[in-house]
Amino acid sequence: MIETLAWGVAVSGSLVAGAIAAALLPLWERFATTVTTIGGGLLIGALAFDLIPEADKHAGMALTAAGLAAGTLLFLGLDWLVAHGDERRELRRAMQAGAASGRMDSTGSETAGRGKSIALGSFIDGVPETAALGITVAEGEVALPLLVGIVVANLAEAYGASEAIVSAGFSRRYPIALFAGIGVALLVAIFLGANLLSGLGDRVIGFAEAVAGGAVFATVLVAIFPYAFAEVSRWAAVAAVAGLVASYLLS
């Protein structure tokens, strides 16, 4: 229980830290996007080196493959509910790096709405990641690459969302409180992942790991990589591989 709480606080705290950074420290957009891409590489490595092999060991090939597909479709469906078309593309771009107030062309209310949508997107992205982390905690050994990847991605996404909200005229305390609330929700997700599945059979745990893995994989492909390549071009590949190598070394 204490270990689960500690990892949950680390994940939740990274969101609050990102919001605080937006209030105190303006960052170069390409730098923030590069940091997010490194986090994406860490998450891919966590799937390849930890989560998917564990799912295969517990549930076998067929259930693991089915779980990966189910997790991907589940995430895509939830992501579609957040926004559509151009609105979603803008949401995802801002989640990675944020937009300084001088770059916002919309009104204050529209910008505030965008920032709140970004926060919702961060929550939807964070649920499968933290649930997957909780599952590894339930097995008695936390997946360190997954933890590091979540923390790095959370920092950059919370920074981007907070920039959008503050630039709309809200106080700097508002996004900090907002992400603290999201952090509490993700803390619940990690507890559910760690406790609800701990007493179930290996095949159920393995399938749950695969579902979480598919959702995390879709998160990286939808929320991180496309916009990273648009912002930093071929250097995004270097950042992603750096995250992958770091994940390998941590596994």
C-alpha positions in Angstrom: 0.0 0.0 0.0 2.7 2.5 1.0 4.7 1.6 -2.2 1.7 2.2 -4.4 1.1 5.5 -2.7 4.7 6.6 -3.2 4.6 5.8 -7.0 1.2 7.5 -7.2 2.4 10.6 -5.6 5.4 10.7 -8.0 3.0 10.5 -11.0 0.6 13.0 -9.6 3.3 15.3 -8.4 4.8 15.5 -11.9 1.6 17.1 -13.2 1.6 19.7 -10.4 5.3 20.3 -11.1 4.6 20.9 -14.8 1.8 23.4 -13.9 4.1 25.2 -11.4 6.9 25.4 -14.1 4.4 27.1 -16.5 3.8 29.7 -13.8 7.4 30.4 -13.2 9.5 29.3 -16.1 8.9 30.0 -19.8 10.4 27.3 -22.0 11.4 27.2 -25.7 8.6 25.2 -27.5 11.0 22.9 -29.4 12.8 22.0 -26.1 9.5 21.1 -24.4 8.5 19.0 -27.4 11.8 17.2 -27.4 11.4 16.4 -23.7 8.0 15.0 -24.4 9.4 12.9 -27.2 12.1 11.4 -24.9 9.2 10.5 -22.6 7.5 8.8 -25.6 10.6 6.7 -26.2 10.7 5.7 -22.6 7.1 4.6 -22.7 7.7 2.5 -25.9 10.7 0.9 -24.3 8.6 0.1 -21.1 6.2 -1.7 -23.3 8.8 -3.6 -25.3 11.0 -4.6 -22.3 8.5 -4.9 -19.4 4.8 -4.7 -20.0 4.2 -6.8 -23.1 6.7 -9.6 -22.1 4.9 -9.8 -18.7 1.5 -10.0 -20.4 2.7 -12.7 -22.7 4.1 -14.7 -19.8 0.8 -14.5 -17.8 -1.9 -14.6 -20.6 -0.2 -16.2 -23.6 0.1 -14.9 -27.2 -3.6 -14.9 -28.2 -4.9 -13.0 -25.2 -1.9 -10.6 -25.3 -2.6 -9.8 -28.9 -6.3 -9.3 -28.3 -5.6 -7.1 -25.3 -3.2 -4.9 -27.2 -5.8 -4.4 -29.9 -8.6 -3.7 -27.4 -6.5 -1.2 -25.5 -5.6 0.7 -28.6 -9.3 0.9 -29.8 -10.4 1.9 -26.3 -7.9 4.8 -26.2 -8.8 5.9 -29.7 -12.5 6.0 -28.8 -11.9 8.1 -25.7 -9.6 10.4 -27.6 -12.2 10.9 -30.3 -14.7 12.1 -27.6 -12.3 14.9 -26.5 -12.2 16.7 -29.8 -12.5 16.3 -33.5 -10.4 17.3 -36.5 -8.4 20.5 -36.3 -9.4 21.1 -32.7 -7.8 17.8 -31.7 -4.6 18.6 -33.6 -4.3 21.9 -31.8 -5.1 20.3 -28.5 -2.3 17.7 -29.0 0.2 20.3 -30.1 -0.5 22.4 -27.1 -0.3 19.4 -24.8 3.3 18.9 -25.8 4.7 22.4 -25.6 2.0 24.9 -24.8 1.6 28.2 -26.6 2.8 31.5 -25.2 0.3 34.2 -24.9 1.7 36.0 -27.9 1.0 33.0 -30.1 -2.7 32.7 -29.2 -5.0 34.0 -31.9 -8.3 33.2 -30.2 -10.2 35.0 -27.6 -9.6 34.6 -23.9 -12.6 32.3 -23.4 -11.7 30.2 -26.4 -8.1 29.9 -25.1 -9.4 28.9 -21.7 -11.6 26.3 -23.2 -8.6 24.9 -25.1 -6.6 24.7 -22.0 -9.3 22.9 -20.1 -9.6 20.4 -23.1 -5.9 19.9 -22.9 -6.2 19.1 -19.2 -8.9 16.6 -20.1 -6.7 15.0 -22.7 -3.9 14.7 -20.2 -6.3 12.8 -17.9 -7.4 10.5 -20.7 -3.7 9.9 -21.7 -2.7 9.4 -18.0 -5.3 6.8 -17.0 -3.9 3.9 -19.1 -0.4 4.8 -18.2 -1.0 4.9 -14.5 -3.2 1.9 -14.5 -0.4 0.0 -16.3 2.0 1.2 -13.6 -0.4 0.0 -10.9 -0.5 -3.5 -12.5 3.2 -3.8 -12.4 3.1 -2.7 -8.7 0.6 -5.4 -8.1 3.1 -8.0 -9.4 5.6 -6.8 -6.8 8.1 -5.0 -9.1 7.4 -1.6 -10.5 8.4 -1.0 -14.2 10.9 1.8 -13.7 11.0 2.8 -17.5 7.3 3.1 -17.4 7.4 5.3 -14.3 10.1 7.6 -15.7 8.3 7.9 -19.1 5.0 8.8 -17.4 6.7 11.4 -15.2 8.6 13.0 -18.1 5.5 13.1 -20.3 3.3 14.5 -17.5 5.7 17.3 -16.9 5.6 18.5 -20.5 1.9 18.0 -21.0 0.9 19.9 -17.8 3.3 22.7 -18.8 1.5 23.0 -22.1 -2.0 23.0 -20.7 -1.1 25.5 -18.0 0.4 27.9 -20.5 -2.8 27.9 -22.5 -5.0 28.5 -19.4 -2.8 31.3 -17.9 -2.5 33.0 -21.3 -6.3 33.3 -21.3 -6.2 35.4 -18.2 -6.7 32.9 -15.4 -4.6 33.1 -12.3 -1.5 31.0 -12.2 -3.0 29.1 -9.2 -5.9 27.8 -11.4 -4.0 25.3 -13.5 -2.0 24.2 -10.5 -5.3 23.4 -8.7 -6.7 21.8 -11.8 -3.8 19.4 -12.3 -3.7 18.6 -8.6 -7.3 17.4 -9.1 -6.3 15.3 -12.1 -3.3 14.0 -10.1 -5.7 12.7 -7.4 -7.8 11.0 -10.1 -4.6 9.3 -11.5 -3.7 8.3 -8.0 -7.0 6.5 -7.8 -6.2 4.8 -11.2 -2.9 3.5 -9.9 -4.5 2.1 -6.8 -7.2 0.4 -8.8 -4.6 -1.1 -11.1 -2.6 -2.3 -8.1 -5.4 -3.6 -5.9 -8.3 -4.8 -8.0 -6.1 -7.1 -10.1 -3.8 -8.4 -7.3 -6.1 -11.3 -6.4 -7.1 -12.3 -9.9 -5.7 -15.1 -12.0 -2.6 -14.8 -14.2 -4.6 -14.8 -17.4 -6.7 -11.9 -16.2 -3.7 -9.9 -15.1 -1.9 -10.6 -18.3 -4.9 -9.5 -20.4 -5.2 -6.3 -18.3 -1.5 -5.6 -18.9 -2.0 -6.0 -22.6 -5.0 -3.7 -22.7 -3.0 -1.1 -20.7 -0.1 -1.6 -23.1 -2.2 -1.1 -26.2 -3.6 2.1 -24.7 -0.2 3.4 -23.8 1.1 2.6 -27.3 -1.8 4.5 -28.9 -1.1 7.4 -26.5 2.4 7.7 -27.8 1.5 7.4 -31.5 -1.4 9.8 -31.3 -0.4 12.3 -28.6 3.4 12.6 -29.0 5.2 11.4 -32.1 3.3 13.0 -35.0 3.5 16.5 -33.5 7.1 16.0 -32.3 8.2 15.3 -35.9 6.2 18.3 -37.1 8.0 20.6 -34.6 11.5 19.3 -34.5 11.8 17.3 -37.7 14.3 14.5 -37.9 15.8 15.3 -34.5 12.6 13.9 -32.9 13.8 10.5 -33.9 17.0 11.1 -32.0 15.0 12.1 -28.9 12.8 9.1 -29.2 15.7 6.7 -29.5 17.4 8.4 -26.5 14.3 7.6 -24.5 14.3 4.1 -25.8 17.9 3.5 -24.9 17.3 5.0 -21.4 14.3 2.6 -21.0 16.5 -0.3 -22.0 19.2 0.7 -19.4 16.6 1.1 -16.7 14.8 -2.2 -17.4 
